Amino acid sequence: MAASSALPFSLEQCQVKFTSEAHDEYPRVFKNVYVDALHPREGRVGSLVALQVDRERCRGSLLEIMDEESQELSDFALTLFDKFGRLKPELAENEYLKGTGVWGRELDQGPILYVLSVDVQDKFRRNGVGSLLLDKLAHSAYASAGTHLFAWPSPSIQPDTKEEWERQRTIAVELFHKNHYRRVGRTSFLAYAPDSAHPSRALPIGDDLESTAASFQPGEQPVPLQGAGIRMLPDGTVAWGEHQAQDINAQDDATYPLHHMIEMVVLGIPVQDMEGAIRDAYSRDVSLVRQKDDRGFTPLHVSAYAANLAAAKALLALPAESGIADDLRARDNVAGRTPLELCEQKKRELKEMMQTIVGNWPGHNLEALHIVWLLKRAVGEDVGLGEDEFVNARRWGCTCGQCTEGWLSPRMRFRLRWVAEVSSDTMDVESFGATSFETFSDELAIEHLPAEVRATRITKTFYREYATVVRTIADVLKKPGLAGVPTAANVEAELVWRANRFFGQGGKVEHAMDYVLRNARDQSPLGDGTWDDLQSECAEDGSAESVAYNAMPACDNDLEFIRVADRLALGTMDHYRTAADFGSSGFDDDSDDEMDEDEDEDEMEGMFRETGDDRAAELEDMAIVNDILQAFRAATNRRT
């Protein structure tokens, strides 16, 4: 036995065992994956834990469910992705923030496999156990085609000192690096592509970049100023004045007085004469207006991040010799961002937070938008719009520059028009051949009428006029500009007197618009994705309309159905809040096999019915619907 125990450890003798289990709360979205390295003599010598994430089932709720799972996963999602699971634009497009540039839009798609931990027993470290675990995971069924693996290399247990934490982090980064993980932009997260032809696989370890957070080294803290500082006045406001020891946070306020005063706006504390304070600080000591705090932020960075418009204007108005112009492009800070990039980042974070936590977003902070315009002009960018015009165009999240009223994007307009046309034709098909005595009650469009209208007798005449209203919505959407926004006023003006029975019986344009919008949402990537699949197929077949759609600029508003419902005052906002597919998966916790596809479809239909929505069962394959509609149009000779 003594001789046996002295035998050297051999990695080749290790076997790897995989187990998995569906997540308790979100079994359709998450699957826990466990990988153990087992040695015939030593037993378990190492283990890996990963989380498989099916982002398609999140349906616009990726940030929300990752936030509920853990702080690490929340940071991961917020750093890399938007709510739809798409890589944040700057990580693919910004020449600095994208880092080495080996990662791009391929990270928008496919399952996510996030490595939560890699643990190797102390006495077996430096024997390749960690690499074995990572390699086996990367070549397992859990890393299926289109999957990308991610990790945040860091100590699994919090060390006692910062130095020890950094030492362990460095070891963890080295492990992932030698297993072909490379940094996403300049973030703290690394990614792995199973495809050996991916650009990341050709990037030498030595050419990969360090994260901004790890590479930033704050300067020495300055000696607290004497004289100038922040004064809290009896009325609860703050003013620039003589600094006294009894003032709150006296030491910090004296060290970075301008930074603290500018950030008071975030706390809702009124500041008296912000512009005067900045001018006075500059006259006392010119270095104050460019001083960097312990984050590396200058007052201009803080003004942008805190959306303090008065401070930003005052700083940009200082004489050229102040050097403020140099701060416009300074990114040697903990965020690695310029003032403009910080402001854009904060706007996005606030939007994501409101949508994730509150469930509604009241539009961008107007002062932040004014600051963005000022900073773009200051760096010499051709904005193309006046200040107020720019703010109005961007208030509701437009990123393409072509949204009508800042919220109705070209792609959303096209989607709604197409769905309205098909929906109205579907209604015509449903009423075709019906007698004037027949009533309608089970059709999908009826669900969008209020109970008091459904309780009346829905005749063929009413239903055909309902279809006319839906078709008129499509006609309005074809018009450019404000005339093409499907408000009740615009649709009614286009209808003239063609829907008297519908309106006289309690029907409204809003009911028809709700029908169109809900259909569009349910056929989008937030639903079953059939509409988008059809457009892709039609574009491949040369359809001029579908090709034109694909050529339209992408925008953050392309799938903001809740924003459309809000701006059109539909009063049915809850219908458009993203709802991830969180239902019971039917997975056997001890089985690695995916649910049978037929069972999956059955459960999906059941889930929709339970919420009172029969779309999953009633919506036909869109290509077949098109054939039916074309035949119907030819038969009735109503439309070309």
N, C-alpha and C positions, 0 to 999 in steps of 0.2 A: 504493500500500500504506500510505503514511503517513496518507493521508486516511481509509482504511478502518479503521485501528487507532484512530483518534481518535473513531470513532462511539460515541455513548453506549450504555450497556448497556440493553437493553429486555427486561423480564420476559416480555412477550407473545410474544417469539420463542422462549422456552424450551419444550422438550418434556419430558414426564416419562415415564420408563421404569421399569416394574416387573419385577423378577425375584424368584424365590423358590426355596427348596430345603428339602426335608424335613430335620429334625434327624438327625444321625448315630445318636445313641443312642435317642432317643424320637421316631421319625418320626410316630407316631400322635398324639402330644401336642403337639409343637412344630413350627412351620414358620417358618423365617427369611425375612423379607420385606425386600427392598432396593429403595429408591426413589431414582432419580437424576434431577436436574434438568440437562438438556443444552441448551446454547446452540449455535446453528449456527456461531458464530465462536469462542466461548471454550471450547467443550467442556463438560466436567462442571463445573458451578459450585456444586453442592451435593448432599448425599446424606443419606438417612435410613435408619436400620436399625430394624426392629421385629421383635418376636417374637409370633407368633400362638400362643395357648395354648388347647387344647380341654380345658377343665377337667372336662367330663363323663367323658372317658376316663381322668382321673386316679383316679377311683373311691376317693376318700378319701386319696389320696397326694399332693395338691397341694403341701403344705409340703415333703415329702420330695424330690420331683423338682425343685422350685424351688431348694431348698437345694443340690442337686447341680450346678445350672446355673451359679449365680454368687451372690456375696454380695449384690449389689443386688437380684436377683430374690428371694432368700431374705428380705431385709428387707422387700421389697414384700409378699410373701405373708404373712409373719408379722405385719406391721402391720395389714393390711386383712382377712385371711380366716382361717377355720378350715381344718382339713384337707380338708373337703369343698368348699372354695371359696365358702363362705357368708360374707357380710360380718359382721364381729365385732359383737355386739349393741350395744356402747357407741357405735359409730359411727353407728348408726341410732336409738338410743333414749336415750342419755344427753344431757340437755339442754345440757350444756357441751361434751362431747367430740364430739358430732355436728356442731359448728361451725355453719355456716349452715343445715344441715338439708336441703340440696337433694338429697342422695343418700340412698337407702334400700335396701329389699330388692330393687329391680330389679338391684342389683349382684350378687345371689346367682346369677343365671342367665346363660347365654350365653357365647360365646367371649370371651377376653381378648386384646386387641391392645396390647402393651406397647411403647412407643417407647423404644428403647435410646439412640439418639443422633440429633441433627440437626446436621450440619456444613455450614457455608457458607464458601467461600473468603473470606479477609479482604477482598479488594478488591470483593467483590460483596455484602457485608453491608449491611443497611439498604436493600435493594432489593426485599424481599418474597420472597426465595428460600425462606427457612425456612417462611414461611406457605404458600407454594405447595406445598411438600412435605407439610406437615401436612394441608392441605385435600384434596389429591389422595388421600392415604392414607385420610382419613375418608370419602371418597366412592367408594372402590374396592371391589372384590368381597371384599377381605379384611375390610372392616368390614360384614359381612352383618347381616341383621336380628337384633337381640338382642345384638350385639357392643358392648362398651364399651372405649374406648381409655384408657390410663393412661400416666403419665409421672412421672419424678422430675426436675424441672428443676434441673440442676446442671452445672458445668463438665465438659467431656469429658476434659480433661487437668488434672491437679492443679496449680494455681498455686503459686507459691513462698510467698505470704503469705496470711494469713487475710483480709485486706482485699481482695485481688485475687479470692480465691475468692468472697467475698460479692458483689463487683461483678459477676462473671460469672454468679453464680446469679440475681441480680436481673434481668439481661438475659434469661436463659433463662425465668424466670417470666413476664416481660412478653410474650415470644413466645407462650408457651402460653396466657396469659390472653387475648390478643387473638384467639386462635383458639378461644375458647369453652371452654377447659379450666378447671375449677373445683376447688377443694381438697376432698378427701374428709375430712370432719371437720376436725381440726386437725393432721392428719398432714403429712408432707412430700410426699405424692403427690397429683397432680391427675388428674382424670378428664374424659372427653368423652363426651357422649351424641349419637349421630348423629341421634336424634329431635329435631327443632327445637322440639317442644312440651314437652320435658323441662324441669322447673323450673330446672335449672342454666343453661339457655340464656337465661333471663330475669333472671339475677342479674348486676347491673352489676359490672364489674371492681373498682370502688372499694369494693364491699360484700363482696367475698371476703375471707377471713381469712388472716392469716399463720400459718405452722405454729408449734406450741408451741416446737419446738426452735429455730427462728430468732428468735422474739420474746423468748425468755427471756434475761434479762440478770442474771448472777450479781452478788451484792453484793461489796463489798470484803472481801478475806480478812482476818479478824481477827488481831490480834497474838497470837502463841502464849502460852498461859497459863503462869504460873509456879506451881509447887506441885502442883496436881492433874493427874493424867494416868494413863497406862496403864503398868503394871509387868509385865514378863515374869518369872515366878517360876522357880526351878530345876526344878520338876517339870513345866514346860511349860504350865502354866496361866497365865491372865492375871488380874490384880487391879487394882483402883483404888487408887492410892496416890501417893506423891511422884514427880513426873516428873523423870527424870535424863537428862542428855545421852547417856549410853551406851546407853540403851534403844533398841530397834530403831525405825526410822521416827520418831525423836524429834520432829522438827519437825512432821510431819503429825499425830502423835498429840497433840501439845500444842495444835495449832490447832483440831482437831475431836475432842477426846478421847472424848466420849460416843458420837459417831457411829461411831468406829473400834471402840470396845469392843462396841457393839451388833452390829456387822457381823462380829465375830470368829466368831459362831456359823456363818456361811456357810462359813468356812474350817475348821470343825470344831475350833476351839481353845476349850477349856473356859474359862469366865469365872467367877471366884469371886464369889458374892454380888452378882449383877447389880442386885437391888433395892436393896441397901445402897449400891452405887455411885451410883445415880441419886438416892437421898435425900441422900447426902453432897454430890454435885454441886449439888443444889438449895440446900443449906444454905450452901455456899461462895459460890455466885453464881447467883441465881435465873434469870439470862438463859441459863445453860448448857443448861437443859432445853428451850429453845425456839430455840436458835441454829440458823441455817441454814448448811448447808455450801455448797460451790461448785456443787452441783446444785440448790440451793434446798430441800433436804430438811431438815426438823426431825428431832430424835431419834425422834419418833412416826412420821414417814414411814419412817425407816430401820428401826424396829422392825417395822413392817408389811411392808415389802419383804423384810427378812431373815427374817421369820417367827420373831422372837425374842419368844416369849410372855412370858417373865419381864420383859423390858424394857417391853413394851406394858402389862402389868398395873401395873408400878411407876409408869410415867408417868401412866396414867389415874387412879391412886390419889393423886396429888399434890393439894394443896389447890386450891380453885377459883381463888384469887388467883394461882396459877401461870400461868394463861392457857392451859393445855393444851387446854381446850375449843375455843379459837379455831383451834388447829392441826388439829382434826378436819375442818374444811372448807377448809383452805388448799390451794390448787392452783397458787400462783405458783412453780412449779419446772420443771425441764427436761422432766418428763413431763406436766405439766399435770394432775396427778391428786391427789386427796385420799389420806390414808393408807389408807382402805378400798379405794379404786379401785386403789391400788398393790398392795395385798395380793391382790386379785382378779386383777389382771394377772399377777402373779408366779406364782400358782397355775396359771393357764392356760398360761403360757409353759413352766413345768416339765412340765406334762402333755404339751404338744405336743412338747417336746424328747425326752421319754422315748419317746413313741410313734413319733417320726420317726427318732431315732438308735438307740435300744435295741430298739424294736419291742414293748415291753411297758410298762405303767404300773401301779405298785403302789398307786394311789389317792393322793388329796391328802394333803399334809403335815398331820398332825393339829393341830400347833401353829398353822399358818396358819388352819385352820378355827376354832379357838378365838379367834384374833385377829379374824377376820371377825365372829364373833358378838359379841365385846366392842365392836368399833367400831360395829356396827349399833345396838347398845343405846345406846352413848354418844351417837350422833347423833339418838337419839329414834325410831329405826325400830322398828315392831312386828314382831319376829322371829316370834312365834307359837309358838316352840318353846323348851324349856329348852336350856341350853348343850350338854350331852352328847347330847340328842336331835337337836339341830341338826347337830352334828358327825357323828353316825352317819348322818343322812339325806343329808349332802352328801359324805361321804367318797369315794364312787365316781362322782362327777361329776354327780350329779343337779342340774339347773337348773330343773326344773318344780315341785319340792316335793311330787311325788306318786309318786315311784318307790318301789316295794316294796323294802325293805332298801337303798334308796339307789341301786339299779342297774337294776331292772326297771321301765322307764317304761310308762305306760298305752299309748302307741302301739306299743312293742315287744311288750307283752303281746297286744294286739289282732292285730298282724301274725303272731305265732307261733301264736296260736289259729286264725286263719283258714287259715294255711298247713297246720297240722296236720290240720284238718278236710278240706281239699281233698286233701292227700297221702294220708290214710287212705282216702278214697273212691276215689282213683286206684288204690290198691293193691287195693281190692275189685273195681274194674273189671277190673284185670289178672288177678285170680284167678277171676273169674266165668266159669263154664262149664268150668273146668279139672277134670280128673279127679283122684282122690286119688293116682293113680300118677305124675302129671306132676311135674316138678321145675322150680324157678325159679332162674335164674342170671344173666340179662341185665338184669333190672329195676333201675331206678335205686336203689331202696331197698336192694338187695343190696349195693351198694358200701359201705354204711356198717356192714356187719358185718365183724368181724375175719376174717382169712384162715382161722383154724382153724374158724370157724363156717361160712364159705362152702364149706369143703372137705367138710362133711357134706351129707347129702341134704336140700335145702330143699324140703319138700313143701307141698302146698296148705294143710294144717292149720297148719304152721309159719308160712306166709306170711300167712294170715288172722289168726292170733294176733299176728303182728308188726303188722299193720294195726290190731288192737285196741289195742295198746300206744300206737301213734301217735294214735289217736282219744282215748284216755284222757288223753294229754298235753293235748289240746284241752279236755277236760272239766275238768281241773285248772286250766288257765289261766282258766277262766270264774269261778273262785272268787276272792273278794277277799282281800287281805292275804297273810300268809305261807302260808296254805293253798293259795293259787293260784300259788305258785312251783313249777315243774315239776321238783322234785328227785326222785331215785330213790325216796326214802321216800314222798313224797306220791303219786306215780304208782302205786307198788306197793300202797299202802293203798287206792287207788281201784279197782284191778284186782281185788283179792281173789284168786280162783283162775281167772281167765279167760285166762291165758296160760301154762299149765304147760308145754306143749310148747316154746314159744318160750324160756322160761327154762331148761328142762331140757336144751335143746340148745346152751346157751351164750349165748343172746341176753340183752341187758341193756337197761334203760330208757335208759341213756346212748347206746346205738347208735340207738335210735329218736329220741332227742332230737337227736342229731347229724344225722340225716336231715332232721328238721324245720328245724333251725337253718340247715343248709347250703342247703336249698331257699329259706328266707326270705331269706338273704343274696344268693343268686344272682338272685332276682327283685326285689331292692331297687335303689336307685340305685348301690349298689356293684357290681351285676351288670348285668342287662339292663333293669332298671327296669319290667318288665311288671306287677308287682303294684301299684306306685304309679300307673301309668297306668290300670290297671283301676279302682282306687279313685276316681280323679278322674272317670272316665267314669260309674261307678255313682253317685257323688254328684250329678253333673249330671242323671242320670236319676231322682234322688229316692230312691235306696236309703237307708233309715233307718240301716243299719249304717255305710255309707260316710260319710254326713253326720255321724254321731256320731264317727267316727274323725277327720274333719277338724276337729271342734270340740274334740278333746282338746288339752291344752297341749303345745307342742313342747318337746323336752328334748334336751340334748346326748347323752343315752343312747339316743335313738331308733334309731340305727344302730350301736350298740356291740355287734356280734355277738361280738366277741372277749371282751368283758366277760361276756356271758352264758355263753359256753363256759367261761371261767375260773371263774365262781361256781358253775356246775353240775358242775365237775370232769370235763369231757368228755374231756380228754386229747388233744384234736385241735386245739390252738391255732393251729397254722400254717395250717390250712384257712381261718381267719377273719381272717388278716392281710390288709389291703387290698392288692390287686394291680392296679396301673394297667394299662391296655391299651397296653403299650409295644412290641408286636410290630412286625414289618416292615410298613410301610404299603403298599408297592407303588407309591408315588408316583414319577413321573418327575421327577428333580431339576430339569429344565429346563422343566417344565410347571406352569402355575398351575391346571390342572384337578384337581378332587377325584377320588378313586378312585370308580369306578362302584359304585353302591349294592349291586348283586348281588355283586360281587367282595368288597366290604367284609364282607358277611354271610358269604360263604364263608370268608374269612380268620378272622373271629371264631369260626366253628365249628371251624376247624382249630386255632386257638389253644387252645380249651377241650379238644379231644380230646388235644392234645399233653400236657396236664397231667393226663390220665387222667380228665377230667370231661366227660361227654357231655351236660351240661345244655343247652348252646346248641342241640344238635340234637334233644334229646328233649322238652324242655319245650314243650308246645303253647301256643298263644295262650290266655290264661286265660279269656277270655269263652267260647270254644268248649268248653274243659274244663268250665266251669260247666254249659253246656247238656247235655253228655254225662252229667255227674254227676246232674243233676236227672232226666234220663230214666231213669238207672239206679236212682235211689232210688224213683221211681214204679213201675218194673217189679218191683222186689224187695219193695216195700211195707215196707222196713226203717226208713226215716226220713221225716219230713215235710219 
